[in-house]
Amino acid sequence: MKMFWATPEPGTPPAPRRGSMRRMRIVLVNSLYYPQETGGAERATRLLAEGLHERGFKVTVVCLSPTGHEVRDEVGGVDIIRLPLANIYWPFGGQNENRGGVSRALWHLVDSYNPVMGTRLGRILDELRPDIVHLNNLAGFSVAAIRAAKRRRLPVLQTLHDYYFACPRTTTFRAGHNCERPCGSCRVYAVPRKRAGRRVDMLCGVSEAMLRRLEQFGAVRDTAARAVVHSANLPMLDSPPRRTDHWPGDRLRVGFLGRLDRTKGLETLLSAMELLRDQPIELAIAGSGPAGYEAELRQRALTLPIDFLGRVEAEHFLKRIDVLVVPSVWHEPFGRVVQEAFACGVPVVGASVGGIPEAIGALGPGFLFPPGSPAHLAEILGRFVAEGLPAAELFDHARRRSHDFSIDHIVQQHVSLYRQLLEDARTKATAGTPWLGPVREQSEGVGLGQRR
């Protein structure tokens, strides 16, 4: 098994810019695409697609159509093909929260391997004849998308943004607890996914921790190669306001940003605030969630210095806080909110679970606490009050770390992986392994990725 850290090697030529004679054609597949952006995977796919297009690559995104009809359009210079979903209902959005267990089970059964969606995607691949097929979230398409690409002997990069290959809920979290092993239903649904996953040419995770957990669940065995590429952040802010140090005893403004959900560890954060009720600390919570759960949180916070702001614009919220807390109790694949905070120069205190420690980086153990431990979180926040917060130094660290998540850096990492896939395909062809490739003119001497 080969493991790639997707960092361009010294001397690697830059990605081709517009006007280059060599234009690689990339097909990106993701369940949803702008304007249906329900999470980090959708935003990451859009930023990658637009970044590749800006650098002269020929990019087409294939996603699902909420209208039930095939729709073709263009967003940010990227061609979009939206295919109708062949399943019993449209699963994305809050309108399906009250669906019964039978309907959900049937949906997931169809989605374990959906040959109709594989055929529809295959037709698009025949039309476009790409150099690389880059698969992302496959809910709706199912792993039939992998078979569609491999039947055409196309190089396949599969980026995993969640735990879809191990768990139909994509979380490996159930009844308020992280799963220690696959449950019975997950084992059944995951069989086709595990088999199909072994056919991809390279498996890419948004964090090393996520890949380790998928391996623990037996979902990513026998893959030919693996890589880690952290998701692209939003564009870097040109000049976020520089932070000034907080002196001992200054009031500390703590923030939480994200969906109000039991997986996010808000009970831990509120318990820490209860332990700190006599300290000059205030908490602002930005986000929304199920009405019943939000009411429960508000009731508990009545006697504490906590403001619930609802959904807000992230940049404006981050400007008003001194430190962001990410108290998740589930295995977050990465933690996009950490990237957003660092782009604004805001330090982050996070639970040491999933990909959060990787996202926080070199701040060290002083900014990490065991998940579900309000005492340890309260100790960290209390230390900031007692000893002060070196906000200017942390601002510099956050901004440097944010460059690791910049669009330019992430695009170049993906270009390195694409080139590696094409080089591997050449090697297989040289060794006598049949590889037809996507470019029919190749037999006439035209190189990979080239068009006449």
C-alpha positions in Angstrom: 0.0 0.0 0.0 1.3 3.4 -0.9 0.6 6.5 1.3 0.9 9.9 -0.2 1.0 13.2 1.7 -0.3 15.4 -1.0 2.4 18.0 -0.8 3.9 19.1 -4.1 7.6 18.1 -4.2 10.3 20.7 -4.7 10.6 21.5 -8.4 7.1 20.4 -9.2 5.9 22.6 -12.1 2.9 24.8 -11.2 -0.6 23.9 -12.2 -1.3 25.0 -15.8 -2.8 28.4 -16.2 -5.3 29.5 -18.7 -3.8 29.3 -22.2 -1.6 26.2 -21.5 -1.3 23.8 -24.4 -2.0 20.8 -22.1 -5.4 20.9 -20.6 -6.4 18.0 -18.4 -10.1 17.2 -18.3 -11.4 16.4 -14.8 -14.9 15.2 -13.9 -15.8 15.9 -10.3 -18.7 13.9 -8.9 -20.5 15.0 -5.7 -24.1 14.4 -4.4 -24.8 18.1 -4.3 -23.4 21.3 -5.8 -24.0 25.0 -5.6 -26.6 26.4 -4.8 -27.4 23.2 -2.8 -24.6 23.6 -0.3 -25.6 21.8 2.8 -22.2 21.2 4.3 -18.4 21.4 4.0 -18.1 18.8 1.2 -20.2 20.8 -1.2 -18.2 24.0 -0.5 -14.9 22.2 -0.8 -16.0 20.6 -4.1 -17.0 24.0 -5.5 -13.8 25.7 -4.4 -11.7 22.9 -5.9 -13.7 23.0 -9.2 -13.5 26.8 -9.6 -9.8 26.7 -8.6 -9.0 24.1 -11.2 -11.0 26.0 -13.9 -9.1 29.2 -13.0 -5.8 27.3 -13.7 -6.9 26.2 -17.1 -8.2 22.7 -16.4 -11.4 21.5 -18.2 -13.7 20.8 -15.3 -17.2 19.4 -15.3 -19.1 18.7 -12.1 -21.7 15.9 -12.1 -24.2 16.1 -9.2 -27.9 15.3 -8.4 -30.8 17.3 -9.7 -33.5 18.3 -7.1 -36.0 18.9 -10.0 -36.2 15.2 -11.2 -34.8 16.2 -14.6 -31.4 16.5 -16.1 -30.2 20.1 -16.0 -27.1 21.5 -17.5 -25.8 24.9 -16.5 -22.6 26.8 -15.6 -21.5 28.2 -12.3 -18.3 30.2 -11.9 -17.0 29.0 -15.3 -17.5 25.4 -14.3 -19.9 23.2 -16.4 -22.5 21.5 -14.2 -24.5 18.4 -15.2 -27.3 17.6 -12.7 -28.7 14.1 -13.0 -32.2 13.0 -11.7 -32.0 10.8 -8.6 -33.4 7.3 -9.0 -34.5 6.4 -5.5 -37.7 6.6 -3.5 -37.4 10.2 -2.3 -35.0 13.2 -2.3 -33.0 12.7 0.9 -31.3 16.1 1.3 -32.8 18.8 3.4 -34.9 18.9 6.6 -38.2 17.8 5.0 -37.2 14.2 5.5 -36.6 14.3 9.2 -40.0 12.7 9.9 -39.8 9.9 7.4 -40.5 6.4 8.9 -37.9 3.8 9.5 -39.1 1.6 6.6 -38.7 4.4 4.1 -35.3 5.3 5.3 -34.1 1.6 5.3 -35.4 1.2 1.8 -33.7 4.3 0.6 -30.3 3.2 2.1 -30.8 -0.3 0.6 -31.2 1.2 -2.9 -28.2 3.5 -2.2 -26.0 0.6 -1.2 -25.6 -0.1 -4.9 -27.8 1.9 -7.4 -27.2 0.5 -10.9 -29.5 3.1 -12.5 -27.4 6.0 -11.2 -24.3 4.1 -12.4 -25.7 3.9 -15.9 -26.6 7.6 -15.9 -23.1 8.6 -14.8 -21.6 6.2 -17.3 -23.4 7.9 -20.1 -21.9 11.2 -19.0 -18.4 9.7 -18.8 -18.8 8.3 -22.3 -19.8 11.8 -23.5 -17.0 13.7 -21.7 -14.2 11.1 -21.9 -12.2 12.6 -19.0 -8.6 12.0 -18.0 -9.5 11.7 -14.3 -12.7 10.9 -12.4 -12.6 12.5 -9.0 -15.4 11.1 -6.8 -16.5 12.8 -3.6 -19.7 12.3 -1.6 -21.6 9.5 -3.3 -24.9 9.5 -1.5 -27.6 9.1 -4.2 -25.1 8.0 -6.8 -23.9 5.1 -4.6 -20.7 3.2 -5.2 -22.1 2.3 -8.7 -20.2 5.5 -9.6 -16.9 3.7 -9.0 -17.9 0.8 -11.2 -19.1 3.2 -13.9 -15.7 4.8 -14.0 -13.6 1.6 -13.7 -15.6 -0.2 -16.5 -14.3 2.6 -18.7 -10.8 2.1 -17.3 -10.6 5.6 -16.1 -8.2 6.6 -13.2 -10.4 7.2 -10.1 -9.6 9.4 -7.1 -12.1 8.9 -4.3 -12.1 11.7 -1.7 -13.9 10.8 1.6 -15.5 13.7 3.5 -17.3 11.5 6.0 -17.9 7.9 7.0 -20.2 6.9 4.1 -18.2 3.8 3.3 -18.7 2.4 6.8 -22.1 3.9 8.0 -25.3 4.8 6.0 -25.8 7.7 8.5 -22.2 8.8 7.6 -21.3 9.5 11.2 -20.5 6.2 13.1 -22.4 7.9 15.9 -25.7 6.5 17.3 -27.9 7.0 20.4 -25.5 9.7 21.8 -22.4 7.6 21.6 -19.6 6.9 19.1 -19.8 3.4 17.7 -17.0 1.1 18.6 -17.7 -1.3 15.8 -20.2 -1.5 12.9 -23.7 -2.4 13.9 -25.7 -5.1 12.0 -27.4 -2.7 9.5 -24.1 -0.9 8.8 -22.5 -4.3 8.0 -25.2 -5.1 5.5 -25.2 -1.7 3.7 -21.5 -1.5 3.7 -20.7 -4.7 1.8 -21.1 -3.3 -1.7 -19.2 -0.1 -0.6 -16.2 -2.0 0.7 -16.0 -4.1 -2.4 -16.3 -1.1 -4.7 -13.8 0.9 -2.7 -11.1 -1.6 -3.4 -11.3 -0.7 -7.1 -10.4 3.0 -6.8 -6.9 3.9 -7.8 -6.3 6.3 -4.9 -8.3 7.0 -1.7 -8.0 10.4 -0.3 -9.2 11.5 3.2 -9.7 15.0 4.6 -7.8 13.9 7.7 -5.5 11.0 8.7 -7.7 10.4 11.7 -10.7 9.8 9.5 -8.8 7.2 7.4 -7.7 5.4 10.5 -11.3 5.2 11.8 -12.5 3.9 8.4 -9.8 1.3 8.6 -10.9 0.4 12.1 -14.3 -0.3 10.7 -12.9 -2.4 7.9 -14.2 0.1 5.2 -11.0 1.0 3.4 -8.9 -2.2 3.3 -6.8 -3.2 0.2 -6.8 0.2 -1.5 -3.9 0.7 -3.8 -2.9 4.1 -2.4 -4.0 6.7 0.1 -3.5 10.4 0.5 -4.5 13.1 2.9 -5.7 16.5 1.6 -7.4 18.8 4.0 -10.5 20.6 2.6 -10.1 24.0 1.0 -11.0 26.9 3.2 -12.9 30.0 2.1 -10.7 32.6 0.4 -8.2 34.2 2.8 -9.2 37.5 4.2 -7.0 40.3 2.9 -6.6 42.1 6.2 -8.5 40.8 9.3 -8.1 43.1 12.3 -5.0 42.2 14.2 -5.7 41.0 17.8 -4.3 42.6 20.9 -3.2 40.7 24.0 -5.6 40.1 26.8 -4.2 40.8 30.2 -4.9 38.6 33.3 -8.4 39.3 34.6 -9.7 40.7 31.3 -13.2 39.6 30.2 -12.9 36.6 27.8 -15.4 36.4 24.9 -15.8 32.7 23.9 -17.7 31.6 20.8 -19.3 28.5 19.4 -20.1 28.4 15.6 -22.0 25.5 14.0 -25.1 23.4 14.0 -26.8 22.9 17.3 -26.7 19.1 17.5 -25.9 16.6 20.2 -22.8 15.4 18.3 -21.3 18.9 18.7 -20.7 18.7 22.4 -22.7 21.8 23.5 -23.6 20.1 26.8 -19.9 19.9 27.5 -19.5 23.6 26.7 -22.5 24.7 28.9 -21.2 22.5 31.8 -17.8 24.3 31.5 -19.6 27.6 31.7 -21.4 26.5 34.8 -18.0 25.7 36.4 -16.8 29.2 35.3 -19.9 31.2 36.4 -17.8 33.4 38.8 -15.2 34.2 36.1 -15.3 37.1 33.7 -16.2 34.9 30.7 -19.1 35.2 28.3 -20.3 32.8 25.6 -21.9 33.5 22.2 -23.5 30.6 20.4 -24.1 31.0 16.6 -26.1 28.4 14.8 -29.4 26.7 14.7 -30.7 23.2 15.1 -33.8 21.2 16.0 -36.3 23.4 17.9 -36.7 21.0 20.8 -32.9 20.6 21.4 -32.3 24.4 21.0 -35.1 25.1 23.6 -33.4 22.6 26.0 -30.1 24.5 25.6 -31.7 27.9 26.1 -33.5 26.7 29.3 -30.2 25.4 30.7 -28.4 28.7 29.9 -30.9 31.0 31.5 -28.7 31.9 34.5 -25.4 32.0 32.6 -23.8 34.8 30.5 -24.7 33.1 27.2 -26.2 34.6 24.1 -27.9 32.6 21.4 -27.5 34.4 18.1 -29.1 32.0 15.6 -27.5 31.7 12.2 -25.0 34.5 11.5 -22.4 35.4 8.9 -19.2 33.6 10.1 -16.7 36.3 9.5 -18.7 38.9 11.4 -19.2 36.5 14.3 -15.6 35.6 14.5 -14.6 39.3 14.7 -16.4 39.7 18.0 -14.9 36.8 19.9 -11.5 36.1 21.5 -11.4 32.3 21.2 -13.5 29.7 19.4 -14.4 26.4 21.1 -15.0 23.2 19.1 -16.3 20.8 21.7 -17.5 17.9 19.4 -18.0 14.5 21.0 -18.2 12.6 17.7 -15.3 11.9 15.3 -15.4 15.0 13.2 -13.7 14.1 9.9 -11.8 17.4 10.0 -13.5 20.5 11.4 -14.1 23.2 8.8 -15.0 25.8 11.4 -11.4 25.7 12.6 -10.3 26.8 9.2 -12.8 29.7 9.2 -11.5 30.8 12.6 -7.9 30.7 11.6 -8.7 32.7 8.5 -9.8 35.5 10.8 -6.9 35.1 13.1 -8.9 33.6 16.0 -7.4 30.9 18.2 -9.3 27.6 18.6 -9.7 25.3 21.6 -11.0 21.9 20.5 -11.8 18.4 21.6 -9.1 15.9 20.9 -11.3 13.7 18.7 -11.4 12.9 15.0 -9.6 15.4 12.7 -9.9 18.3 15.1 -6.3 18.0 16.4 -5.0 17.9 12.9 -6.9 21.0 12.0 -5.7 23.0 15.0 -2.1 21.9 14.3 0.9 23.2 16.3 -1.0 25.1 19.0 -0.3 22.0 21.1 -2.0 20.2 24.0 -2.7 23.5 25.8 -5.6 24.0 23.3 -7.0 20.5 23.3 -9.2 18.7 25.9 -10.7 15.2 26.1 -14.1 15.1 24.4 -17.0 15.3 26.9 -14.8 16.7 29.7 -16.2 20.1 30.9 -13.6 20.2 33.7 -10.7 20.1 31.3 -12.3 22.7 29.0 -13.0 25.0 32.0 -9.4 24.6 33.1 -8.2 25.9 29.7 -10.6 28.8 29.6 -9.9 29.7 33.2 -6.2 29.8 32.5 -6.7 32.3 29.7 -8.5 34.5 32.2 -5.9 34.0 35.0 -2.8 34.3 32.9 -4.0 36.3 30.0 -4.3 35.4 26.3 -1.3 36.1 23.9 -3.8 37.1 21.2 -1.2 38.8 18.9 1.0 35.8 18.9 -1.9 33.4 18.4 -3.2 35.7 15.6 0.1 35.1 13.7 -0.1 31.4 14.2 -3.7 31.2 13.0 -3.0 33.2 9.9 0.1 31.0 9.0 -2.0 27.9 9.6 -4.7 29.2 7.4 -2.4 29.4 4.5 -2.2 25.5 4.7 -5.9 25.5 3.9 -5.8 28.1 1.1 -7.4 27.4 -2.2 -4.1 27.7 -4.1 -2.4 25.2 -1.8 -5.3 22.7 -1.9 -5.6 22.9 -5.7 -1.9 22.3 -6.1 -2.1 19.2 -3.8 -4.9 17.8 -6.0 -3.0 18.5 -9.2 -0.1 16.5 -7.7 -2.5 13.5 -7.1 -4.0 13.8 -10.6 -0.5 13.7 -12.1 0.4 10.7 -9.9 -2.7 8.8 -11.1 -1.8 9.5 -14.7 1.8 8.4 -14.2 0.5 5.2 -12.5 -1.7 4.6 -15.5 1.3 5.0 -17.9 3.3 2.6 -15.8 0.5 0.0 -15.9 0.3 0.4 -19.7 4.1 0.0 -20.0 4.0 -3.1 -17.9 1.4 -4.7 -20.1 -1.7 -4.0 -18.0 -4.5 -3.0 -20.4 -5.5 0.6 -19.9 -7.5 2.1 -22.7 -7.5 5.5 -21.2 -10.0 8.3 -21.9 -8.3 9.8 -24.9 -8.9 7.9 -28.1 -6.1 9.8 -29.9 -3.5 8.4 -27.5 -2.7 5.5 -29.8 -1.8 8.1 -32.4 0.9 9.6 -30.2 -1.1 12.3 -28.3 0.0 12.3 -24.6 -2.3 11.8 -21.6 -4.6 14.7 -21.0 -4.1 16.2 -24.4 -6.7 16.9 -27.0 -6.1 17.6 -30.7 
